[in-house]
Amino acid sequence: MIQVEKLSYSFPEKDLYKNVSFTLQDGAHCALIGSNGTGKSTLIQMMMEPDEWLYKGKIIRKDIGRIGYVSQFFKTSKENTMTVFEYLSQYFVELQQKNEELCAEMATSENLDEVFERYQKVMDEIDAVDGNNYESNIGKQLKLAGMKSMEGMELGKLSGGEYKLVQVIREMMQMPSLLIMDEPDVFLDFENLNGLRQLINSYKGTILVITHNRYLLNNCFNKILHLEDADIQEFDGNFVDYNFALLQRKIELQEQVAEEMEELERTRAMVDRLRAKATRFDNASFGRTVHAKQSQLDRLEARMIKAPFVEVRLPEIVLPVLEQAAAEAEETENTEIVSGPVLNVQDYRLEFEDMILENVSFELNEGEKVAIVGPNGTGKTTLLRQIANRSSEAVSVRPDVEIGFLSQNHSETLNEDDTIYKEFEALGFETNAEIKQYLAPYFFAEDVLDNRIGILSGGEKNLLQLAKIGAGKAGLLLLDEPTSHLDIYSQAALEKALADYKGTVLMVSHDFYTIVNTMDYVLYVEDKTIRKMRVRSFRKMIYKDYFEQEYLELEQKKKELEMKIEDCLRANDFEKAKAISEELEVIVRKM
């Protein structure tokens, strides 16, 4: 359907693609993955409108008709009174109206052939999208997404996640030749995420989806395009198989690197010995031998394995080091030692037109890490924002505790008109060199630090918020959907940072993996209030509702074997790593 050949494209500050080639076949369900800022969204824009871009290479679109598109930024007005059914019907009703108008025109037209030709085009379009059955098809799609009861609901009353699913259904029902979706999973609760999975898996057409969501990646796609370091890797198969293939390749490469390093060291030692002799003896043959061996050493170093897709470097996210902050506080005179809960919420209630939350009470002690989990639209973000602003009488934060706040609305914590340099100058950084050094572990290259924050990707903005938090001394972190837009490598880095952090965390999240990997317990929103739930119970509930029991056991076994292989690679025990990978392959084939 689409063939890309030797595509190269650059922004003034960076190369996005260098001689990239890949194909997208008719009927494929393809995931486009890669680190934040590698140009995934730009690539799909180029594929949709190649004539609007100046690039080298070819983008060949073979017999392609309409391309459907679902943006990551869809929003609806709260005043929109159109119902879900009316909104999904709109395109089909317009086709029917065109059909009726052309029938009426044929009754009076003198140029019947021309009108009939237009009439036939409309009829073909109606047939192509099964327009005569659109009412029942809408019902089927809503049921598939778990939204059948919302058919008559006004759009303005939908949560953001529900509205995003309606957008997906609307585009799918128009049956484009190619459906492109840019992070359609962002901010979806697990119920809606499962609905999105059902929609993707039931769709018969060609789909290209940018996503970092591990649940969708593990369950939805039969082709992977992986974009890193201005290059792309194409893999025909699912994400679980792709990860297994990368792990096997990693074993091969590290074994090869170990062998090459031995040869390098032998050659380097020989060059050193020859140089030492050449300095003692004035002998032309020694000089020629040294030169030849040095050339051999240069060739060996040049052919060292470079594999950008096998092991992408994780950014290093560092959250506030509280031991250091405590030591500084002790040096300050008249420092008052305060004990008790870090956060206390008593009889909190939230009401707009209807009651959203009531009788909400909980407290967080020092060092606890807790996730608030619940459906979209149940007041979680508002609660977190009121804690951050200390703007509710029902909320009290211990006075000696600083708050670090990450918002899903980036403009709340970042001035998007400022440069990155200016944003960090406001935090007390004194020189550009200091800012550059601080942000290097987050992979903000020097050439982007003078750019406006507004042009960064969503994932880069989240990393920037985390970097700002890390530069402070917050003992209470309020994180609102921190993994949204983050690539899978940054998600892993955040999980490590949360595990190392000694302070208190309250996190609103729908990311199942981050919750079960880092949180102590869950505050689950249910029946307009919150109940405390162990992570183990939460995990079992999610698997009971959305997975077969065997999947849970297989996933756990897979993770254990992957960790054993990593241990073997660190010890350079390649034979054992290969043996364990054979066990892992059996597990992967069952998933």
Salt bridges, closest charged atoms under 4 A:
ASP15 OD2 - LYS18 NZ 3.62
GLU105 OE2 - ARG118 NH2 2.78
GLU114 OE2 - ARG118 NE 2.78
GLU151 OE1 - LYS148 NZ 3.49
GLU171 OE1 - ARG66 NH1 3.76
GLU183 OE1 - HIS485 ND1 3.24
GLU228 OE2 - HIS226 NE2 3.03
GLU234 OE2 - LYS223 NZ 2.72
ASP236 OD1 - LYS223 NZ 2.98
ASP241 OD1 - ARG589 NH1 2.96
GLU252 OE1 - ARG249 NH1 3.04
GLU255 OE1 - LYS578 NZ 2.98
GLU260 OE2 - ARG303 NH1 3.19
GLU263 OE1 - ARG303 NH2 3.74
GLU265 OE2 - ARG268 NH1 2.76
GLU301 OE2 - ARG268 NH2 2.79
GLU311 OE2 - LYS250 NZ 2.98
GLU328 OE1 - LYS473 NZ 2.61
GLU351 OE1 - ARG349 NH1 3.51
GLU366 OE1 - ARG398 NH2 3.28
ASP400 OD1 - ARG398 NE 2.76
GLU412 OE2 - ARG385 NE 2.93
GLU416 OE1 - LYS461 NZ 3.18
ASP417 OD1 - ARG452 NH2 3.64
ASP418 OD1 - LYS422 NZ 3.75
GLU423 OE2 - LYS468 NZ 2.73
GLU446 OE1 - LYS436 NZ 3.14
GLU481 OE2 - HIS510 ND1 2.68
GLU495 OE2 - ARG214 NH1 3.06
ASP500 OD2 - LYS496 NZ 3.03
ASP511 OD1 - ARG214 NH2 3.26
GLU526 OE1 - ARG531 NE 2.63
GLU562 OE2 - LYS558 NZ 2.91
GLU566 OE2 - LYS250 NZ 3.02
ASP567 OD1 - ARG570 NH2 2.39
GLU575 OE2 - LYS578 NZ 3.64
GLU585 OE2 - ARG589 NH2 3.46
